[in-house]
Amino acid sequence: MIELRGVSKTVTSGGRPLTILHPLDLTIRSGQFLAVLGPSGSGKSTLLGLIAGLDEPSSGEILIDGVDITKVSEDALAKLRGEKIGFVFQFFHLVPSLTAFENILIPMEIAGRRDAATRAKRLLGEVGLADRGHHYPSQLSGGEQQRVAIARALANDPPIIMADEPTGNLDSTTGKLIMQLLLDVRRMRQTTMVLVTHDAELASLADSRLVLRDGRPVDDGSRIPLDAAPGTPDPASRLEPAR
């Protein structure tokens, strides 16, 4: 379970304080799929980075399975992130000098997994790239790079997946394929998923939606009830193929 208690983020801009995210309370149950929507500058990516421990809040507490990540050491936070959170970025963030296989291998080698090579090959197969592991990112299409990024995010079998506009840098057809892959991963692994998106169609597949505007939640009738059974997605939650 993920809990945010009075979490905010303020930075200095032009010598004056600028609040990107106003104090927010939020609970995300284990197995829940939450979509975070809002216009550019609404605080969506900031919220995701705070939950993932990639940024520090200006106030409040962020608890992951009861551990307040705002109060642990850098080493403990890195360990928790490595074990519990997989992150999928809009621009892939693959290491250009490493092959697809090696990019997936990195987090497992850091974690000291003895089955790292075997698992990396299996993950390549799971995302449909069994024959592309020896290719470098520059030799892969955008969709293939995002598949590698998803496999890397799954490397240590984390219970939480954070996805920041994972289809935003892809054409609509490829984006649908990538989102379907994420939905399938979530269903098969029963992962908690937090997705930042501008796409209302993608957001409609979530258990619940959080709409942000100017760093504040907006109640515009777009929320889905939060009492859906965790880890039990709607059987109809499949994307229609692009025409």
C-alpha positions in Angstrom: 0.0 0.0 0.0 1.1 3.6 -0.8 0.0 6.4 1.5 0.6 10.1 1.1 0.0 12.3 4.1 0.0 16.1 3.5 2.6 15.7 0.7 3.6 19.0 -1.0 6.4 20.2 -3.3 7.6 23.8 -3.5 10.6 25.1 -5.4 12.2 28.5 -5.8 11.6 30.2 -9.2 12.9 33.7 -9.9 13.7 34.2 -6.3 10.1 33.4 -5.2 8.5 30.2 -3.9 6.5 28.2 -6.5 4.2 25.5 -5.2 4.1 22.6 -7.8 2.0 20.3 -5.6 -0.2 21.5 -2.8 -0.6 19.3 0.4 -2.2 16.1 -0.8 -3.5 13.0 1.0 -3.8 9.9 -1.1 -4.0 6.1 -0.5 -3.3 3.6 -3.2 -4.1 0.0 -2.3 -2.0 -3.0 -3.2 -3.0 -4.1 -6.7 -4.8 -0.9 -7.6 -4.4 0.9 -10.9 -4.5 4.6 -10.5 -4.4 7.0 -13.5 -3.2 10.6 -12.8 -4.4 13.2 -15.3 -4.1 16.9 -15.8 -2.7 19.6 -18.1 1.0 20.2 -18.5 2.3 21.8 -15.3 -0.4 20.4 -13.1 2.0 18.4 -10.9 1.5 14.9 -12.4 5.1 14.0 -13.0 6.1 15.7 -9.7 3.7 13.5 -7.8 5.0 10.3 -9.5 8.6 11.2 -8.8 7.8 11.9 -5.1 6.0 8.5 -4.7 8.9 6.7 -6.4 11.4 8.5 -4.1 13.1 10.2 -7.0 12.4 13.6 -5.4 11.9 14.8 -1.9 8.7 16.5 -0.7 8.7 19.9 0.9 6.3 18.6 3.5 4.4 15.4 4.4 5.0 11.7 4.6 5.1 9.1 1.9 4.7 5.5 3.1 5.3 2.4 1.0 4.2 -0.7 2.8 4.4 1.2 6.1 7.9 2.6 5.6 8.1 6.4 5.4 10.6 6.9 2.6 11.1 10.5 3.5 12.9 9.4 6.7 15.1 6.6 5.5 18.8 6.9 4.4 19.8 7.2 0.7 21.0 3.6 0.8 17.8 2.3 2.3 15.8 4.3 -0.2 17.8 2.9 -3.1 17.3 -0.6 -1.8 13.5 -0.1 -1.3 13.2 1.4 -4.8 15.2 -1.5 -6.3 13.0 -4.1 -4.6 9.5 -2.5 -4.8 9.3 0.0 -7.7 9.7 -0.4 -11.4 9.7 2.9 -13.4 8.8 3.4 -17.1 9.7 6.8 -18.5 8.3 8.6 -21.6 11.7 8.9 -23.2 12.9 5.3 -22.3 16.1 6.3 -20.6 18.0 3.3 -21.8 21.8 3.3 -21.6 22.8 3.9 -25.2 26.2 2.0 -25.0 24.5 -1.2 -23.7 22.5 -3.7 -25.6 18.8 -4.4 -24.9 19.8 -7.5 -22.9 22.4 -5.6 -20.9 20.0 -2.8 -20.1 17.6 -5.3 -18.6 20.5 -7.0 -16.8 21.7 -3.9 -14.9 19.1 -3.7 -12.1 19.4 -7.5 -11.4 23.2 -7.4 -11.3 23.0 -4.4 -8.8 20.6 -6.5 -6.7 23.0 -9.5 -6.9 20.6 -11.9 -8.5 22.3 -15.1 -9.5 19.7 -15.8 -12.2 20.1 -12.4 -13.8 21.1 -13.6 -17.3 18.4 -16.2 -17.5 15.8 -13.9 -16.2 16.8 -11.1 -18.6 16.4 -13.5 -21.6 13.0 -14.5 -20.3 11.9 -10.9 -19.9 13.0 -10.2 -23.4 10.7 -13.0 -24.6 7.8 -11.7 -22.4 7.9 -8.3 -24.2 8.3 -9.9 -27.6 11.9 -9.1 -28.2 13.6 -12.5 -27.8 15.6 -12.0 -31.0 16.5 -8.3 -30.4 18.5 -8.6 -27.2 21.9 -8.0 -29.0 20.7 -4.7 -30.5 21.6 -1.3 -29.1 18.9 1.3 -28.4 19.8 3.2 -31.6 19.0 0.1 -33.6 15.5 -0.3 -32.1 12.3 1.5 -32.9 10.6 3.7 -30.3 8.1 0.9 -29.4 10.9 -1.6 -29.1 12.9 0.7 -26.8 9.8 1.1 -24.6 9.4 -2.7 -24.5 13.0 -3.0 -23.3 12.3 -0.3 -20.7 9.2 -2.2 -19.4 11.3 -5.4 -19.2 13.9 -3.5 -17.3 11.2 -2.1 -14.9 10.1 -5.7 -14.3 13.6 -7.0 -13.7 13.4 -7.5 -10.0 9.7 -8.4 -10.1 8.6 -5.2 -8.2 5.0 -5.0 -6.7 4.7 -1.4 -7.9 5.0 0.0 -11.5 5.2 3.7 -12.0 4.7 4.9 -15.6 5.2 8.5 -16.7 3.5 9.1 -20.1 4.8 5.7 -21.4 3.0 6.2 -24.7 3.7 9.9 -25.1 6.7 9.6 -27.4 5.1 7.0 -29.6 2.6 6.9 -32.5 -0.9 6.0 -31.7 -0.7 2.4 -32.9 2.5 1.6 -31.1 1.2 3.4 -28.0 -1.8 1.2 -27.9 0.4 -1.9 -28.1 2.7 -0.6 -25.3 -0.3 0.2 -23.1 -1.8 -3.2 -23.7 1.5 -4.7 -22.6 1.4 -2.8 -19.4 -2.2 -3.8 -18.8 -1.3 -7.4 -19.4 1.7 -7.2 -17.0 -0.6 -5.7 -14.4 -3.2 -8.4 -14.7 -0.8 -11.3 -14.7 1.5 -10.0 -11.9 -1.2 -8.3 -9.8 1.0 -5.3 -9.6 0.0 -1.9 -8.3 0.2 0.6 -11.2 0.3 4.4 -11.1 0.1 5.9 -14.6 0.5 9.5 -15.6 -1.2 10.2 -18.9 -3.0 12.8 -21.0 -5.0 10.1 -22.7 -8.6 9.8 -21.4 -9.0 6.5 -23.1 -6.1 5.0 -21.2 -7.2 6.6 -17.9 -10.7 5.1 -18.4 -9.2 1.6 -17.9 -8.0 2.4 -14.4 -9.6 1.5 -11.1 -9.5 5.1 -10.1 -8.4 8.5 -11.5 -6.8 11.5 -9.9 -7.2 14.7 -11.8 -4.7 17.5 -11.0 -4.8 21.2 -11.9 -2.3 23.7 -10.6 -1.0 21.2 -8.2 -4.4 20.4 -6.6 -6.8 17.5 -7.1 -10.0 18.4 -9.0 -13.3 16.7 -8.5 -14.8 17.0 -12.0 -16.9 13.8 -11.9 -14.1 11.8 -13.6 -13.3 9.8 -10.6 -13.9 6.0 -10.6 -15.0 4.5 -7.3 -12.0 3.5 -5.1 -13.7 0.3 -3.8 -13.0 -1.9 -6.8 -11.4 -5.1 -5.8 -7.7 -4.6 -5.9 -5.8 -6.5 -8.5 -9.1 -7.3 -10.4 -9.2 -5.3 -13.6 -12.4 -5.0 -15.6 -12.6 -7.9 -18.0 -13.3 -5.3 -20.7 -10.1 -3.4 -20.0 -8.5 -4.0 -23.3 -7.6 -1.3 -25.8 -9.3 -1.4 -29.2 -6.7 -1.8 -32.0 -6.0 1.4 -33.9 -7.9 1.6 -37.3 
